[in-house]
């Protein structure tokens, strides 16, 4: 008697189906222990939270067999820098310098505040909204990131408790830790930026983050793990970073620290410490193989050498930098040096497919020819590169014993060109909107854009209203308090 064939639509959204489920597909990105391999006309068998089998038709018994047809079944993507607020980076693309557009606190605002721009309910909503968007783009593991420019100081444990609940409800694998810092940049005159520090406040933030990590790590049957997230290197003091790295080593936690990412940081570190951020950390013994460092676009050759020597992972977020004409120089060079590279999105929508396409383009542009980067290398960065950064051999690959974190991409989408190679077609198609289904830990988390308990149209309206309220408050925290039309002029003059 043949195994029963079940349509994907019959699986309960947001749940793990009982018994074994075989997913049959035209194309599967399998892993044979040494790397990804393309399997044509094969099956992936899910047994509980794990993958039992990848190969030709499974010879054992299954509770159901789902023929997905002309799709690419892929490991779910790993986003090492996943935006989890409403995207304020969009407010930097076509507008003036940060000090003139509310990205750096002016002196008078610091004296008056600073204040929280969002309520706890709004902070909880934007995490849930962002997590849903990640799943809809084939991302199954995320390390959330949010801007602190509109915060009173750092992120709070309360909002990360809400984030943990949202991840559990929606079925997203996450590494969570509230961002903390010892200081921030202050605009004291047009174009003049100065760092200000409050050591005690930074250490209190670390203490809260560690208590959260100790309580949350391994929650929801391992779906939720802890990480440490000092904000940006120029906002952190040496004692804060030293205690962070000591705690990460004791608890075996990943640490994400933004550095070698911008000119303001370079100038500040040069003024404070007379060197670059990676060289400063290395001189103090603070580089290690649990460190994830977005974005390396300002890394010097010596910085990259230190990354290679200490096993630091670069979280490559090409789209958000390409918008401003910047790039990692280069992906090929970093790979040749032995530097581990994972991928991040760091903007909205969190489209990893689009980020892989941009990475491919700018990687080749940086080297001046098509040998600058291969399609396979970009795909590896978005899967096994991120998994290796987290020390997780059970993520980022479809192989027996790995977690059943799976993304299904529709190769017959009517907007897609005909397929020559399925991975190449996906990346050159440059959109995650062809993500048809996502399984996380064996649970069907997303199908055709829908998620359990999430009303996407209503959430989109709420996100816009919340963003508009935040935007209306920008003048109060911008130098000289200009009106919104001055801060953010329209692309074309309004017709009156």
Secondary structure, 3 states (H helix, E strand, C coil): CCCCECCHHHCCCCCECCCEEEEEEEEEEEECCCCEEEEEEEEEEEECCEEEEEECCCCCCCCEEEECCCEEEEECEEEEEEECCCCHHHHCCCCCCHHHCCCCEEHHHHHHCCCCCCCHHHHHHHHHHHHHHHHHCCEEEEEEECCCCCCCCCCCHHHHHHHHHHHHHHCCEEEECCEECCEEEEEEECCEEEEEECHHHHHHHHHHHHHHHHHHCCECCCCEEEEEEECEHHHCCHHHHHHHHHHHHHHCCEEECEECCCHHHHHHHHHHHCCCHHHHHHHCCCCCCCEEECECCCCCHHHHHHHHHHCCEEEECHHHHHCCCCCCCCHHHHHHCCCEEEECCCCCCCCHHHHHHHHHHHHHHHHCCHHHCCHHHHHHHHHHHHHHHCCCCCCCCCCCCCECCEEEEECCCCCCCCCCCHHHHHHHHCCHHHEEEEEECCEEEEECCEECCECHHHHHHHHHHHHHHHHHCHHHHCHHHCCHHHHCCCCCCCCC
